[in-house]
Amino acid sequence: MSDPSALRTEIEKEIAENTILVYGKGTKDAPRCGFTLETIQFFSQFGYPFAVVDVLENMPKRQVLSEMTDWQTLPKVFIGGNFMGDTDILEPMAEKGELQTLLEKTFGERGVAPAIKLS
Amino acid sequence: MIDESTMTGMIRAVFPDAQIQIWDRTGTMDHFDVLVRSNGFAALSPLDRHRAVEKALAPARADGRIHALAIRTELLES
């Protein structure tokens, strides 16, 4: 799976299948980067399901991801199929309540309610 | 490893009006939080503001002087 077009297809499938998708270093249970850990903790507060895909050692996939997003660093977050950057972008959105609104709308369209009630 | 004045200079080369605060997260001068306030961000989306700051610091990213970087951007007038 090192062919760029095959990798792009794989990425597009992952983005379509996961309403919140984090490309990071390590897994949910074993993050291997401080920013990936911060991103997992960040999304844990909202009560919606999110997926983490470990691309730490998959340099061809990281290269394709960087080209697709014009964003060189990990983690990379997608919500509802849209690239959202990382927690540098998402934390200010959450402080303003914009992220909660986006999540309610995006998951609402997919018929998913949060597992914990949002305050 | 990079010092604050070098980082500030790289950012101001792109955003001359920038007010910049830098925090060394680990005391090792390679993990930073940076807050950049500039009116040069006015026409840019949050993603593009972030991309622009990363681009300004790209040489220090590429050679490893900056290992980790969290970026906040704001307008000067806000």
N, CA and C atoms of all chains as a GROMACS GRO file, in nm:
protein
  591
    1MET      N    1   0.083  -0.122   0.000
    1MET     CA    2   0.000   0.000   0.000
    1MET      C    3   0.086   0.126   0.000
    2SER      N    4   0.199   0.123  -0.071
    2SER     CA    5   0.280   0.246  -0.073
    2SER      C    6   0.255   0.328  -0.198
    3ASP      N    7   0.170   0.278  -0.288
    3ASP     CA    8   0.131   0.356  -0.406
    3ASP      C    9   0.048   0.477  -0.361
    4PRO      N   10   0.088   0.600  -0.397
    4PRO     CA   11   0.017   0.718  -0.346
    4PRO      C   12  -0.132   0.720  -0.376
    5SER      N   13  -0.172   0.674  -0.493
    5SER     CA   14  -0.316   0.680  -0.524
    5SER      C   15  -0.392   0.578  -0.439
    6ALA      N   16  -0.331   0.462  -0.412
    6ALA     CA   17  -0.395   0.364  -0.324
    6ALA      C   18  -0.403   0.418  -0.182
    7LEU      N   19  -0.298   0.487  -0.139
    7LEU     CA   20  -0.298   0.546  -0.004
    7LEU      C   21  -0.405   0.653   0.007
    8ARG      N   22  -0.418   0.732  -0.098
    8ARG     CA   23  -0.520   0.837  -0.098
    8ARG      C   24  -0.660   0.775  -0.086
    9THR      N   25  -0.682   0.667  -0.158
    9THR     CA   26  -0.811   0.596  -0.151
    9THR      C   27  -0.835   0.542  -0.010
   10GLU      N   28  -0.730   0.487   0.049
   10GLU     CA   29  -0.739   0.434   0.186
   10GLU      C   30  -0.775   0.546   0.284
   11ILE      N   31  -0.710   0.661   0.268
   11ILE     CA   32  -0.736   0.776   0.357
   11ILE      C   33  -0.878   0.826   0.339
   12GLU      N   34  -0.921   0.838   0.215
   12GLU     CA   35  -1.057   0.888   0.189
   12GLU      C   36  -1.162   0.794   0.250
   13LYS      N   37  -1.135   0.665   0.246
   13LYS     CA   38  -1.226   0.567   0.306
   13LYS      C   39  -1.229   0.584   0.458
   14GLU      N   40  -1.113   0.601   0.519
   14GLU     CA   41  -1.107   0.620   0.665
   14GLU      C   42  -1.180   0.747   0.707
   15ILE      N   43  -1.159   0.854   0.629
   15ILE     CA   44  -1.224   0.981   0.661
   15ILE      C   45  -1.376   0.968   0.649
   16ALA      N   46  -1.422   0.893   0.548
   16ALA     CA   47  -1.566   0.877   0.527
   16ALA      C   48  -1.629   0.791   0.637
   17GLU      N   49  -1.552   0.696   0.690
   17GLU     CA   50  -1.608   0.600   0.785
   17GLU      C   51  -1.606   0.648   0.930
   18ASN      N   52  -1.529   0.753   0.958
   18ASN     CA   53  -1.514   0.800   1.096
   18ASN      C   54  -1.547   0.948   1.105
   19THR      N   55  -1.654   0.980   1.180
   19THR     CA   56  -1.699   1.119   1.185
   19THR      C   57  -1.592   1.209   1.246
   20ILE      N   58  -1.527   1.160   1.351
   20ILE     CA   59  -1.407   1.227   1.402
   20ILE      C   60  -1.291   1.131   1.381
   21LEU      N   61  -1.191   1.176   1.306
   21LEU     CA   62  -1.076   1.091   1.278
   21LEU      C   63  -0.948   1.167   1.309
   22VAL      N   64  -0.863   1.105   1.389
   22VAL     CA   65  -0.734   1.164   1.425
   22VAL      C   66  -0.623   1.078   1.365
   23TYR      N   67  -0.542   1.137   1.279
   23TYR     CA   68  -0.419   1.071   1.238
   23TYR      C   69  -0.309   1.116   1.334
   24GLY      N   70  -0.248   1.020   1.402
   24GLY     CA   71  -0.151   1.059   1.504
   24GLY      C   72  -0.036   0.962   1.513
   25LYS      N   73   0.038   0.978   1.621
   25LYS     CA   74   0.152   0.891   1.649
   25LYS      C   75   0.116   0.804   1.768
   26GLY      N   76   0.096   0.675   1.742
   26GLY     CA   77   0.053   0.582   1.846
   26GLY      C   78  -0.098   0.564   1.841
   27THR      N   79  -0.148   0.485   1.936
   27THR     CA   80  -0.290   0.451   1.942
   27THR      C   81  -0.356   0.520   2.060
   28LYS      N   82  -0.491   0.504   2.068
   28LYS     CA   83  -0.565   0.561   2.181
   28LYS      C   84  -0.509   0.511   2.313
   29ASP      N   85  -0.483   0.380   2.320
   29ASP     CA   86  -0.434   0.320   2.445
   29ASP      C   87  -0.286   0.348   2.469
   30ALA      N   88  -0.213   0.368   2.362
   30ALA     CA   89  -0.068   0.390   2.376
   30ALA      C   90  -0.021   0.500   2.282
   31PRO      N   91  -0.059   0.625   2.314
   31PRO     CA   92  -0.010   0.736   2.232
   31PRO      C   93   0.142   0.748   2.246
   32ARG      N   94   0.207   0.781   2.137
   32ARG     CA   95   0.354   0.788   2.139
   32ARG      C   96   0.402   0.928   2.105
   33CYS      N   97   0.320   1.027   2.139
   33CYS     CA   98   0.356   1.167   2.112
   33CYS      C   99   0.268   1.252   2.202
   34GLY      N  100   0.326   1.355   2.260
   34GLY     CA  101   0.252   1.440   2.353
   34GLY      C  102   0.130   1.504   2.290
   35PHE      N  103   0.144   1.547   2.166
   35PHE     CA  104   0.032   1.614   2.100
   35PHE      C  105  -0.080   1.515   2.067
   36THR      N  106  -0.042   1.391   2.033
   36THR     CA  107  -0.144   1.289   2.007
   36THR      C  108  -0.220   1.260   2.136
   37LEU      N  109  -0.149   1.248   2.248
   37LEU     CA  110  -0.213   1.228   2.378
   37LEU      C  111  -0.307   1.345   2.409
   38GLU      N  112  -0.260   1.468   2.390
   38GLU     CA  113  -0.344   1.585   2.415
   38GLU      C  114  -0.471   1.582   2.331
   39THR      N  115  -0.458   1.538   2.207
   39THR     CA  116  -0.574   1.535   2.116
   39THR      C  117  -0.674   1.429   2.161
   40ILE      N  118  -0.625   1.315   2.207
   40ILE     CA  119  -0.713   1.209   2.258
   40ILE      C  120  -0.787   1.259   2.383
   41GLN      N  121  -0.713   1.324   2.474
   41GLN     CA  122  -0.776   1.379   2.595
   41GLN      C  123  -0.879   1.486   2.558
   42PHE      N  124  -0.844   1.566   2.459
   42PHE     CA  125  -0.933   1.673   2.414
   42PHE      C  126  -1.066   1.617   2.367
   43PHE      N  127  -1.062   1.516   2.279
   43PHE     CA  128  -1.187   1.462   2.224
   43PHE      C  129  -1.263   1.378   2.326
   44SER      N  130  -1.195   1.327   2.429
   44SER     CA  131  -1.263   1.246   2.529
   44SER      C  132  -1.367   1.326   2.605
   45GLN      N  133  -1.354   1.459   2.609
   45GLN     CA  134  -1.444   1.540   2.689
   45GLN      C  135  -1.581   1.560   2.622
   46PHE      N  136  -1.593   1.530   2.492
   46PHE     CA  137  -1.717   1.564   2.423
   46PHE      C  138  -1.819   1.451   2.422
   47GLY      N  139  -1.773   1.327   2.444
   47GLY     CA  140  -1.868   1.216   2.452
   47GLY      C  141  -1.906   1.156   2.317
   48TYR      N  142  -1.844   1.202   2.212
   48TYR     CA  143  -1.871   1.144   2.081
   48TYR      C  144  -1.760   1.045   2.046
   49PRO      N  145  -1.796   0.941   1.968
   49PRO     CA  146  -1.691   0.846   1.927
   49PRO      C  147  -1.589   0.912   1.835
   50PHE      N  148  -1.465   0.873   1.852
   50PHE     CA  149  -1.360   0.921   1.761
   50PHE      C  150  -1.259   0.809   1.740
   51ALA      N  151  -1.199   0.812   1.623
   51ALA     CA  152  -1.102   0.708   1.588
   51ALA      C  153  -0.962   0.770   1.580
   52VAL      N  154  -0.864   0.691   1.619
   52VAL     CA  155  -0.724   0.733   1.606
   52VAL      C  156  -0.654   0.632   1.514
   53VAL      N  157  -0.593   0.683   1.410
   53VAL     CA  158  -0.516   0.597   1.319
   53VAL      C  159  -0.368   0.630   1.338
   54ASP      N  160  -0.292   0.527   1.372
   54ASP     CA  161  -0.149   0.544   1.396
   54ASP      C  162  -0.073   0.543   1.263
   55VAL      N  163  -0.008   0.655   1.233
   55VAL     CA  164   0.071   0.661   1.110
   55VAL      C  165   0.219   0.689   1.139
   56LEU      N  166   0.256   0.670   1.267
   56LEU     CA  167   0.393   0.706   1.309
   56LEU      C  168   0.498   0.648   1.215
   57GLU      N  169   0.484   0.519   1.185
   57GLU     CA  170   0.590   0.454   1.107
   57GLU      C  171   0.553   0.434   0.960
   58ASN      N  172   0.443   0.498   0.919
   58ASN     CA  173   0.401   0.484   0.779
   58ASN      C  174   0.433   0.614   0.704
   59MET      N  175   0.559   0.630   0.668
   59MET     CA  176   0.601   0.756   0.605
   59MET      C  177   0.532   0.782   0.472
   60PRO      N  178   0.511   0.680   0.386
   60PRO     CA  179   0.440   0.711   0.260
   60PRO      C  180   0.300   0.767   0.285
   61LYS      N  181   0.229   0.710   0.384
   61LYS     CA  182   0.094   0.760   0.414
   61LYS      C  183   0.100   0.901   0.473
   62ARG      N  184   0.199   0.927   0.557
   62ARG     CA  185   0.215   1.062   0.613
   62ARG      C  186   0.240   1.163   0.503
   63GLN      N  187   0.318   1.122   0.404
   63GLN     CA  188   0.348   1.211   0.292
   63GLN      C  189   0.221   1.246   0.215
   64VAL      N  190   0.139   1.144   0.187
   64VAL     CA  191   0.014   1.167   0.113
   64VAL      C  192  -0.080   1.255   0.196
   65LEU      N  193  -0.087   1.228   0.326
   65LEU     CA  194  -0.172   1.309   0.414
   65LEU      C  195  -0.129   1.455   0.415
   66SER      N  196   0.002   1.478   0.419
   66SER     CA  197   0.052   1.616   0.421
   66SER      C  198   0.017   1.687   0.291
   67GLU      N  199   0.028   1.614   0.180
   67GLU     CA  200  -0.006   1.674   0.050
   67GLU      C  201  -0.155   1.704   0.041
   68MET      N  202  -0.238   1.614   0.093
   68MET     CA  203  -0.384   1.632   0.085
   68MET      C  204  -0.430   1.752   0.167
   69THR      N  205  -0.359   1.779   0.276
   69THR     CA  206  -0.406   1.880   0.371
   69THR      C  207  -0.325   2.009   0.369
   70ASP      N  208  -0.210   2.010   0.302
   70ASP     CA  209  -0.115   2.122   0.312
   70ASP      C  210  -0.083   2.151   0.459
   71TRP      N  211  -0.061   2.045   0.533
   71TRP     CA  212  -0.037   2.053   0.679
   71TRP      C  213   0.070   1.950   0.709
   72GLN      N  214   0.183   1.995   0.760
   72GLN     CA  215   0.299   1.908   0.766
   72GLN      C  216   0.306   1.823   0.894
   73THR      N  217   0.233   1.863   0.997
   73THR     CA  218   0.254   1.800   1.128
   73THR      C  219   0.143   1.702   1.163
   74LEU      N  220   0.171   1.613   1.256
   74LEU     CA  221   0.073   1.526   1.319
   74LEU      C  222   0.051   1.578   1.462
   75PRO      N  223  -0.067   1.558   1.519
   75PRO     CA  224  -0.185   1.494   1.462
   75PRO      C  225  -0.253   1.581   1.355
   76LYS      N  226  -0.335   1.513   1.276
   76LYS     CA  227  -0.425   1.577   1.182
   76LYS      C  228  -0.565   1.529   1.212
   77VAL      N  229  -0.659   1.623   1.225
   77VAL     CA  230  -0.795   1.588   1.264
   77VAL      C  231  -0.893   1.616   1.150
   78PHE      N  232  -0.980   1.518   1.124
   78PHE     CA  233  -1.090   1.536   1.029
   78PHE      C  234  -1.222   1.521   1.104
   79ILE      N  235  -1.315   1.612   1.076
   79ILE     CA  236  -1.449   1.604   1.133
   79ILE      C  237  -1.549   1.611   1.019
   80GLY      N  238  -1.634   1.510   1.011
   80GLY     CA  239  -1.736   1.506   0.906
   80GLY      C  240  -1.676   1.514   0.767
   81GLY      N  241  -1.556   1.460   0.752
   81GLY     CA  242  -1.491   1.459   0.620
   81GLY      C  243  -1.408   1.582   0.591
   82ASN      N  244  -1.413   1.682   0.681
   82ASN     CA  245  -1.337   1.805   0.657
   82ASN      C  246  -1.211   1.810   0.742
   83PHE      N  247  -1.102   1.855   0.682
   83PHE     CA  248  -0.978   1.872   0.758
   83PHE      C  249  -0.991   1.991   0.852
   84MET      N  250  -0.957   1.969   0.979
   84MET     CA  251  -0.976   2.071   1.083
   84MET      C  252  -0.845   2.116   1.147
   85GLY      N  253  -0.730   2.067   1.097
   85GLY     CA  254  -0.604   2.104   1.160
   85GLY      C  255  -0.578   2.018   1.282
   86ASP      N  256  -0.539   2.084   1.394
   86ASP     CA  257  -0.512   2.012   1.518
   86ASP      C  258  -0.571   2.090   1.634
   87THR      N  259  -0.531   2.057   1.757
   87THR     CA  260  -0.594   2.123   1.872
   87THR      C  261  -0.559   2.272   1.880
   88ASP      N  262  -0.454   2.315   1.809
   88ASP     CA  263  -0.429   2.460   1.803
   88ASP      C  264  -0.550   2.533   1.743
   89ILE      N  265  -0.616   2.468   1.651
   89ILE     CA  266  -0.736   2.525   1.587
   89ILE      C  267  -0.860   2.490   1.668
   90LEU      N  268  -0.865   2.365   1.718
   90LEU     CA  269  -0.989   2.314   1.778
   90LEU      C  270  -1.012   2.368   1.919
   91GLU      N  271  -0.905   2.392   1.995
   91GLU     CA  272  -0.924   2.442   2.132
   91GLU      C  273  -0.988   2.581   2.132
   92PRO      N  274  -0.940   2.676   2.051
   92PRO     CA  275  -1.010   2.805   2.047
   92PRO      C  276  -1.156   2.790   2.000
   93MET      N  277  -1.181   2.697   1.907
   93MET     CA  278  -1.320   2.673   1.864
   93MET      C  279  -1.405   2.621   1.979
   94ALA      N  280  -1.346   2.533   2.061
   94ALA     CA  281  -1.420   2.477   2.175
   94ALA      C  282  -1.446   2.586   2.280
   95GLU      N  283  -1.347   2.676   2.299
   95GLU     CA  284  -1.364   2.783   2.397
   95GLU      C  285  -1.481   2.874   2.359
   96LYS      N  286  -1.503   2.889   2.227
   96LYS     CA  287  -1.612   2.974   2.178
   96LYS      C  288  -1.743   2.897   2.161
   97GLY      N  289  -1.740   2.767   2.186
   97GLY     CA  290  -1.860   2.685   2.169
   97GLY      C  291  -1.886   2.641   2.026
   98GLU      N  292  -1.798   2.684   1.936
   98GLU     CA  293  -1.821   2.653   1.793
   98GLU      C  294  -1.802   2.505   1.764
   99LEU      N  295  -1.708   2.444   1.833
   99LEU     CA  296  -1.682   2.302   1.805
   99LEU      C  297  -1.800   2.216   1.851
  100GLN      N  298  -1.855   2.249   1.969
  100GLN     CA  299  -1.968   2.173   2.019
  100GLN      C  300  -2.084   2.180   1.920
  101THR      N  301  -2.108   2.300   1.866
  101THR     CA  302  -2.215   2.318   1.767
  101THR      C  303  -2.188   2.234   1.643
  102LEU      N  304  -2.063   2.237   1.598
  102LEU     CA  305  -2.025   2.159   1.479
  102LEU      C  306  -2.044   2.009   1.503
  103LEU      N  307  -2.004   1.964   1.622
  103LEU     CA  308  -2.016   1.821   1.653
  103LEU      C  309  -2.162   1.779   1.662
  104GLU      N  310  -2.244   1.862   1.729
  104GLU     CA  311  -2.386   1.830   1.739
  104GLU      C  312  -2.449   1.818   1.601
  105LYS      N  313  -2.415   1.912   1.514
  105LYS     CA  314  -2.471   1.913   1.379
  105LYS      C  315  -2.421   1.792   1.299
  106THR      N  316  -2.289   1.770   1.304
  106THR     CA  317  -2.231   1.663   1.222
  106THR      C  318  -2.278   1.526   1.267
  107PHE      N  319  -2.279   1.504   1.399
  107PHE     CA  320  -2.325   1.374   1.449
  107PHE      C  321  -2.476   1.364   1.439
  108GLY      N  322  -2.547   1.476   1.457
  108GLY     CA  323  -2.693   1.477   1.445
  108GLY      C  324  -2.737   1.430   1.308
  109GLU      N  325  -2.665   1.477   1.206
  109GLU     CA  326  -2.697   1.436   1.068
  109GLU      C  327  -2.677   1.286   1.051
  110ARG      N  328  -2.592   1.229   1.133
  110ARG     CA  329  -2.565   1.085   1.125
  110ARG      C  330  -2.644   1.006   1.231
  111GLY      N  331  -2.729   1.076   1.307
  111GLY     CA  332  -2.814   1.008   1.404
  111GLY      C  333  -2.741   0.960   1.528
  112VAL      N  334  -2.634   1.030   1.566
  112VAL     CA  335  -2.556   0.989   1.684
  112VAL      C  336  -2.566   1.098   1.791
  113ALA      N  337  -2.603   1.057   1.913
  113ALA     CA  338  -2.607   1.150   2.026
  113ALA      C  339  -2.482   1.130   2.110
  114PRO      N  340  -2.440   1.233   2.185
  114PRO     CA  341  -2.321   1.215   2.268
  114PRO      C  342  -2.348   1.116   2.382
  115ALA      N  343  -2.244   1.043   2.422
  115ALA     CA  344  -2.258   0.943   2.528
  115ALA      C  345  -2.273   1.010   2.664
  116ILE      N  346  -2.216   1.129   2.679
  116ILE     CA  347  -2.233   1.204   2.803
  116ILE      C  348  -2.300   1.336   2.767
  117LYS      N  349  -2.381   1.385   2.860
  117LYS     CA  350  -2.454   1.507   2.829
  117LYS      C  351  -2.358   1.625   2.830
  118LEU      N  352  -2.369   1.707   2.726
  118LEU     CA  353  -2.284   1.826   2.719
  118LEU      C  354  -2.338   1.932   2.815
  119SER      N  355  -2.250   1.992   2.889
  119SER     CA  356  -2.296   2.095   2.982
  119SER      C  357  -2.317   2.226   2.909
  120MET      N  358   1.743   2.309   1.890
  120MET     CA  359   1.750   2.417   1.987
  120MET      C  360   1.755   2.553   1.915
  121ILE      N  361   1.669   2.644   1.961
  121ILE     CA  362   1.662   2.774   1.895
  121ILE      C  363   1.627   2.877   2.002
  122ASP      N  364   1.677   3.000   1.986
  122ASP     CA  365   1.644   3.099   2.088
  122ASP      C  366   1.525   3.185   2.043
  123GLU      N  367   1.468   3.253   2.141
  123GLU     CA  368   1.345   3.328   2.115
  123GLU      C  369   1.364   3.435   2.010
  124SER      N  370   1.480   3.504   2.012
  124SER     CA  371   1.497   3.615   1.918
  124SER      C  372   1.507   3.564   1.775
  125THR      N  373   1.564   3.447   1.756
  125THR     CA  374   1.570   3.389   1.621
  125THR      C  375   1.430   3.355   1.572
  126MET      N  376   1.350   3.291   1.659
  126MET     CA  377   1.212   3.258   1.622
  126MET      C  378   1.132   3.385   1.592
  127THR      N  379   1.147   3.484   1.679
  127THR     CA  380   1.074   3.609   1.661
  127THR      C  381   1.112   3.673   1.527
  128GLY      N  382   1.241   3.672   1.494
  128GLY     CA  383   1.287   3.730   1.368
  128GLY      C  384   1.228   3.659   1.247
  129MET      N  385   1.218   3.528   1.254
  129MET     CA  386   1.163   3.451   1.142
  129MET      C  387   1.016   3.482   1.122
  130ILE      N  388   0.944   3.498   1.231
  130ILE     CA  389   0.800   3.528   1.220
  130ILE      C  390   0.780   3.672   1.172
  131ARG      N  391   0.861   3.764   1.225
  131ARG     CA  392   0.845   3.905   1.186
  131ARG      C  393   0.888   3.930   1.042
  132ALA      N  394   0.970   3.841   0.986
  132ALA     CA  395   1.005   3.854   0.844
  132ALA      C  396   0.881   3.839   0.756
  133VAL      N  397   0.782   3.766   0.807
  133VAL     CA  398   0.658   3.744   0.731
  133VAL      C  399   0.547   3.838   0.782
  134PHE      N  400   0.543   3.857   0.913
  134PHE     CA  401   0.441   3.943   0.975
  134PHE      C  402   0.512   4.051   1.057
  135PRO      N  403   0.551   4.163   0.988
  135PRO     CA  404   0.635   4.264   1.055
  135PRO      C  405   0.572   4.327   1.179
  136ASP      N  406   0.438   4.328   1.186
  136ASP     CA  407   0.371   4.393   1.300
  136ASP      C  408   0.352   4.296   1.417
  137ALA      N  409   0.402   4.174   1.404
  137ALA     CA  410   0.364   4.070   1.500
  137ALA      C  411   0.412   4.099   1.641
  138GLN      N  412   0.320   4.079   1.736
  138GLN     CA  413   0.356   4.069   1.878
  138GLN      C  414   0.363   3.921   1.909
  139ILE      N  415   0.476   3.880   1.965
  139ILE     CA  416   0.501   3.736   1.977
  139ILE      C  417   0.536   3.700   2.122
  140GLN      N  418   0.469   3.599   2.173
  140GLN     CA  419   0.506   3.543   2.303
  140GLN      C  420   0.544   3.398   2.282
  141ILE      N  421   0.653   3.360   2.344
  141ILE     CA  422   0.703   3.223   2.327
  141ILE      C  423   0.723   3.160   2.465
  142TRP      N  424   0.675   3.038   2.478
  142TRP     CA  425   0.694   2.961   2.601
  142TRP      C  426   0.774   2.836   2.568
  143ASP      N  427   0.879   2.813   2.642
  143ASP     CA  428   0.959   2.691   2.628
  143ASP      C  429   0.893   2.584   2.715
  144ARG      N  430   0.829   2.486   2.652
  144ARG     CA  431   0.746   2.389   2.725
  144ARG      C  432   0.827   2.297   2.814
  145THR      N  433   0.949   2.269   2.774
  145THR     CA  434   1.024   2.162   2.839
  145THR      C  435   1.158   2.208   2.897
  146GLY      N  436   1.193   2.335   2.875
  146GLY     CA  437   1.322   2.384   2.920
  146GLY      C  438   1.438   2.338   2.833
  147THR      N  439   1.405   2.278   2.718
  147THR     CA  440   1.509   2.226   2.629
  147THR      C  441   1.523   2.309   2.501
  148MET      N  442   1.447   2.417   2.494
  148MET     CA  443   1.453   2.511   2.382
  148MET      C  444   1.426   2.444   2.246
  149ASP      N  445   1.342   2.340   2.248
  149ASP     CA  446   1.299   2.283   2.119
  149ASP      C  447   1.151   2.242   2.118
  150HIS      N  448   1.084   2.259   2.234
  150HIS     CA  449   0.939   2.237   2.240
  150HIS      C  450   0.877   2.370   2.284
  151PHE      N  451   0.795   2.427   2.196
  151PHE     CA  452   0.746   2.562   2.225
  151PHE      C  453   0.596   2.575   2.209
  152ASP      N  454   0.540   2.667   2.288
  152ASP     CA  455   0.409   2.725   2.259
  152ASP      C  456   0.438   2.867   2.210
  153VAL      N  457   0.373   2.907   2.105
  153VAL     CA  458   0.392   3.042   2.057
  153VAL      C  459   0.256   3.108   2.033
  154LEU      N  460   0.245   3.233   2.079
  154LEU     CA  461   0.126   3.314   2.049
  154LEU      C  462   0.171   3.426   1.957
  155VAL      N  463   0.109   3.434   1.841
  155VAL     CA  464   0.143   3.538   1.744
  155VAL      C  465   0.021   3.626   1.724
  156ARG      N  466   0.038   3.754   1.751
  156ARG     CA  467  -0.072   3.849   1.730
  156ARG      C  468  -0.030   3.942   1.617
  157SER      N  469  -0.111   3.946   1.510
  157SER     CA  470  -0.078   4.028   1.394
  157SER      C  471  -0.204   4.060   1.317
  158ASN      N  472  -0.208   4.180   1.259
  158ASN     CA  473  -0.321   4.212   1.171
  158ASN      C  474  -0.303   4.151   1.033
  159GLY      N  475  -0.185   4.095   1.008
  159GLY     CA  476  -0.164   4.021   0.884
  159GLY      C  477  -0.250   3.897   0.872
  160PHE      N  478  -0.311   3.856   0.983
  160PHE     CA  479  -0.397   3.738   0.981
  160PHE      C  480  -0.540   3.769   0.937
  161ALA      N  481  -0.569   3.898   0.920
  161ALA     CA  482  -0.710   3.939   0.905
  161ALA      C  483  -0.782   3.862   0.794
  162ALA      N  484  -0.716   3.844   0.680
  162ALA     CA  485  -0.784   3.782   0.566
  162ALA      C  486  -0.768   3.630   0.565
  163LEU      N  487  -0.701   3.576   0.665
  163LEU     CA  488  -0.669   3.432   0.662
  163LEU      C  489  -0.763   3.352   0.752
  164SER      N  490  -0.797   3.233   0.709
  164SER     CA  491  -0.873   3.139   0.792
  164SER      C  492  -0.784   3.090   0.906
  165PRO      N  493  -0.843   3.034   1.011
  165PRO     CA  494  -0.759   2.979   1.118
  165PRO      C  495  -0.655   2.878   1.068
  166LEU      N  496  -0.695   2.794   0.974
  166LEU     CA  497  -0.599   2.697   0.920
  166LEU      C  498  -0.485   2.768   0.846
  167ASP      N  499  -0.520   2.869   0.769
  167ASP     CA  500  -0.416   2.939   0.692
  167ASP      C  501  -0.326   3.025   0.781
  168ARG      N  502  -0.378   3.077   0.890
  168ARG     CA  503  -0.293   3.148   0.987
  168ARG      C  504  -0.186   3.054   1.041
  169HIS      N  505  -0.232   2.935   1.078
  169HIS     CA  506  -0.142   2.834   1.133
  169HIS      C  507  -0.038   2.793   1.029
  170ARG      N  508  -0.085   2.770   0.905
  170ARG     CA  509   0.007   2.732   0.797
  170ARG      C  510   0.112   2.840   0.776
  171ALA      N  511   0.072   2.968   0.784
  171ALA     CA  512   0.164   3.078   0.758
  171ALA      C  513   0.273   3.085   0.865
  172VAL      N  514   0.236   3.061   0.991
  172VAL     CA  515   0.336   3.064   1.098
  172VAL      C  516   0.431   2.944   1.085
  173GLU      N  517   0.374   2.828   1.055
  173GLU     CA  518   0.459   2.709   1.032
  173GLU      C  519   0.557   2.734   0.918
  174LYS      N  520   0.508   2.798   0.811
  174LYS     CA  521   0.593   2.824   0.695
  174LYS      C  522   0.707   2.920   0.733
  175ALA      N  523   0.674   3.021   0.814
  175ALA     CA  524   0.777   3.117   0.855
  175ALA      C  525   0.888   3.048   0.934
  176LEU      N  526   0.850   2.944   1.008
  176LEU     CA  527   0.947   2.873   1.092
  176LEU      C  528   0.997   2.744   1.026
  177ALA      N  529   0.959   2.722   0.901
  177ALA     CA  530   0.988   2.594   0.835
  177ALA      C  531   1.136   2.556   0.836
  178PRO      N  532   1.229   2.652   0.815
  178PRO     CA  533   1.370   2.611   0.817
  178PRO      C  534   1.412   2.550   0.952
  179ALA      N  535   1.358   2.605   1.060
  179ALA     CA  536   1.393   2.552   1.193
  179ALA      C  537   1.321   2.422   1.223
  180ARG      N  538   1.208   2.400   1.157
  180ARG     CA  539   1.139   2.270   1.165
  180ARG      C  540   1.220   2.164   1.091
  181ALA      N  541   1.263   2.202   0.968
  181ALA     CA  542   1.328   2.105   0.881
  181ALA      C  543   1.460   2.055   0.940
  182ASP      N  544   1.536   2.144   1.004
  182ASP     CA  545   1.666   2.101   1.056
  182ASP      C  546   1.659   2.057   1.203
  183GLY      N  547   1.537   2.053   1.258
  183GLY     CA  548   1.519   1.995   1.390
  183GLY      C  549   1.541   2.090   1.507
  184ARG      N  550   1.570   2.219   1.478
  184ARG     CA  551   1.587   2.313   1.591
  184ARG      C  552   1.456   2.324   1.670
  185ILE      N  553   1.343   2.316   1.599
  185ILE     CA  554   1.213   2.311   1.666
  185ILE      C  555   1.156   2.171   1.648
  186HIS      N  556   1.136   2.102   1.761
  186HIS     CA  557   1.083   1.966   1.753
  186HIS      C  558   0.931   1.965   1.766
  187ALA      N  559   0.880   2.045   1.857
  187ALA     CA  560   0.735   2.049   1.880
  187ALA      C  561   0.692   2.194   1.895
  188LEU      N  562   0.576   2.223   1.838
  188LEU     CA  563   0.532   2.362   1.834
  188LEU      C  564   0.380   2.368   1.838
  189ALA      N  565   0.328   2.440   1.938
  189ALA     CA  566   0.185   2.469   1.941
  189ALA      C  567   0.168   2.617   1.908
  190ILE      N  568   0.078   2.646   1.819
  190ILE     CA  569   0.065   2.782   1.767
  190ILE      C  570  -0.074   2.837   1.797
  191ARG      N  571  -0.078   2.954   1.857
  191ARG     CA  572  -0.204   3.029   1.869
  191ARG      C  573  -0.188   3.157   1.789
  192THR      N  574  -0.292   3.196   1.719
  192THR     CA  575  -0.288   3.320   1.643
  192THR      C  576  -0.406   3.408   1.681
  193GLU      N  577  -0.381   3.537   1.685
  193GLU     CA  578  -0.486   3.635   1.713
  193GLU      C  579  -0.460   3.760   1.630
  194LEU      N  580  -0.565   3.839   1.611
  194LEU     CA  581  -0.546   3.971   1.553
  194LEU      C  582  -0.497   4.066   1.661
  195LEU      N  583  -0.421   4.169   1.620
  195LEU     CA  584  -0.376   4.268   1.718
  195LEU      C  585  -0.496   4.345   1.774
  196GLU      N  586  -0.587   4.380   1.682
  196GLU     CA  587  -0.706   4.454   1.726
  196GLU      C  588  -0.816   4.354   1.752
  197SER      N  589  -0.831   4.314   1.877
  197SER     CA  590  -0.942   4.222   1.906
  197SER      C  591  -0.987   4.241   2.049
   0.00000   0.00000   0.00000
